[in-house]
Amino acid sequence: MTRRFVITGTDTNIGKTVFSAALADALGACYWKPVQSGLEGETDSETVLRLGRIPSSRVFREAWRLHTPASPHLAARIDDVRIVPEALSPPPTQSPLIIEGAGGVLVPLTERQVFADVFARWQIPVILCARTGLGTINHTLLSLEALRCRSIPVFGVVFIGDEQADTQGIIAELGQVNCLGRLPLLDPLTPGTLARAFHDHFDISCFQKASQ
């Protein structure tokens, strides 16, 4: 089967989009952001296009594009749009596919469903992005519990930030999860520095061998 991953996080502004761009570049994958909240400035799809160096033909259009920069349930209400979670279905492709959620695991998609409910229906392996800073142990373990209580397959955790060996180790131990690697904060953040950082800090073969 074609390799597919859902990229989610423990919070907003974790670095999911940057990691998604790096992984899409490394795998030669397509990218899909089902719901985009906030259209001023660069969208997540446009960021992946720029940083991932992938052609526009491999970036699928969002199912919902909401003008208001807020949680999707609130943005949809303000924009007078009705989101239908059941209508969300990963686009068919012969290439690997990277799907990026919005914010964290339990971000409301509507007043009755969170993103994790959609992930549960899809049953696509999830990669959880987590900061390395203070508070991440609690946030990451809670996010893992939320995924597992819905029987969502967890492929592993990706850390983003400075090296914190003890933090990363205790999450792996208590969370019983595979730590896939750590993406450092990059300055400057360019397609080239991102590709090099991914190559230096991740084993691409573990993503290539996965099937879903």
N, C-alpha and C positions, 0 to 999 in steps of 0.2 A: 504494500500500500504506500501511497505518497506520504512522506513525512509531513506531519502537521503539529504545530505547537500553539498553545494559547499563552500569551505573555500577560501576566497580571502582576499586581504589586501589593505591598503592605500599606500603601498610602498613595496620595497623589504626589507628583513631582519627585518620584523615586529615581527615575532614569529609565523607565520601561521603553520609551520611544527610542532612546539612544541605543539601548541593548538590542531592541528589535531591528534597528537599522544594521547593526553590526552582524547579527545572526543572519538576516536576510542576505546581506552581502556575502557572508562566508558560505552559505548554503546555495546561493543562486536562487533564492526563494521569491515567491510572490508575497505580498503584504496586504492585509485587510484590517481596517479599523471600522468595526460595525457602526459605532455611534461616535460622532465628533461633536463635542460641546464647545462653542466658542470659535468663531470664524475670522476674528480680527487677527491679523498677523499670520504667522506660518502655522498651518495645521500639522497634526502628527503625520499624516500621509505625506505632506510636502517635506517635512523634516527627514523622513525615511528616504524619500526620493533623493534628497540632497546628500545626506550623510552615508546612505547605503549604496550610493552609486548604481542604483538599479533603474532600468528603463521604466517609463510611465506605463507601459503595457503590462508590467508586473505589479502594479498597484491598483487594487480594485476600489471602486468608488464606495464611499460609506453608504450604508443603508439609510441612516438618518444624519443630516447635517443641521445642527442646532446653533442658532446665532448667539444665544446667551451662554456665557462662560460659567456654568454651574453644573451641579449633579444632573445627569440626564433627565431624571424624573421632574426636577424643578425647571430645567431649561425647556423641556417639552411643554410644560404647563404655561410658562411665560410666552413661548413662541406659538402657542395654540396648535400644537402638534400632538398626535396620538401615536405613541410607540407601541408596536405589537411584538412582544418578545418572541412569540411563536413563529413569526415571519423571518426571524434571523436564522439563516442557514449558511454555513461556509460555502463560498463560491467554489465550483468544481475547477480543478486545475491538475495538470500532469506534473507540475513542478511542486517542490516543497512549498508549504504555506505557513506564514507567520500571521497570527491573529492577535491583535492588541486590544485588551479591554480598556475601560476608563477608570482611572483611579485605583481603588483597592478592590479586594475580593467581594466585599459586601456593599459596594456602591449601588444605590437604588437605580434601577433602569426604569421602573414605573413605581407607582405607589404600592404595588403588590409583589414585585419581583426584583431581586438583586441580580447582579451579573453572574454570581455563582450558580444561580438557578439555571441560567442558560448554559453555563459550562457543564453542568450536570447532565443536561439533555444531550449535548454534543459528545461527551465522553472522549474529548481530545486531551492528550497529556498537557498539563499545565506547568509552566516555568514561573516560579514566584520570585520577583525581584524585591530585594530588601536592602535598606541602608546598612552601613556598618556602624553607625553612630549610636549614641545613648538612646535606649528605649526600643531598639530593634529586636531584642530577644523576645520581649512580650508581644510586640506587633507581629513578628514572624510566626511564633508558635500559635497565636490565636488565629492567624490566617490559615495555617496548615490545618488546624482543627476544623475551621469552617469548610475548607475544601473536602476534608476526609469524611466529615459527617454527612456530606452529600454524595459520597462515593465517587468523587472526582479524582481521576488518576493524576498524581503529582510526579512530574518527571524530575524535578529538583529545584534547588534554590540558587539564585545568582545574587551575589553581593555586589553592591555598588558603593564605592568610596575608598577611604584609606584602609590599609590592612589592620584588622583587629582579630588576631588569631584566636584568642580565648572566646570572644563573642561568636565567631564563625564556628568554632568547635563545639560549643555548648548547644547551639542551634541544631547542628548536625546530630548530636547525641540525643538531646531531649526530643527533638522533632522527628528523629528516625528518618532523615531525609538525605538525599545525595546532594552535596554541595558541588555545583558545576564549575565554579570559578568566581573570580572577582574582577569587576571592571573598574579601574581607577578613575577618579575624576580627571578629566583631560583639559589642559589649557596650553595651547589652543585646541579646541574641538573641531577637527576637520575630518573629511573622509579618510585621509591618509593616516592621521594619528589614531583614529578609531579602529581602522583595519589592523594597524600594527599592535595596538593594545589587545584586541581580541585574539590575535595570533599568539601573543606572548602569554596570555593569562587563561586561555581556554584550550581544551582538546577538542577540535572540531569533529574528530572521529566519533565521539560519544553522541553527538547530535545526528551525524550521518547514519549511524547504525540503528537509531530509533525508527520504529515504523508505526504509523497510525494514519 
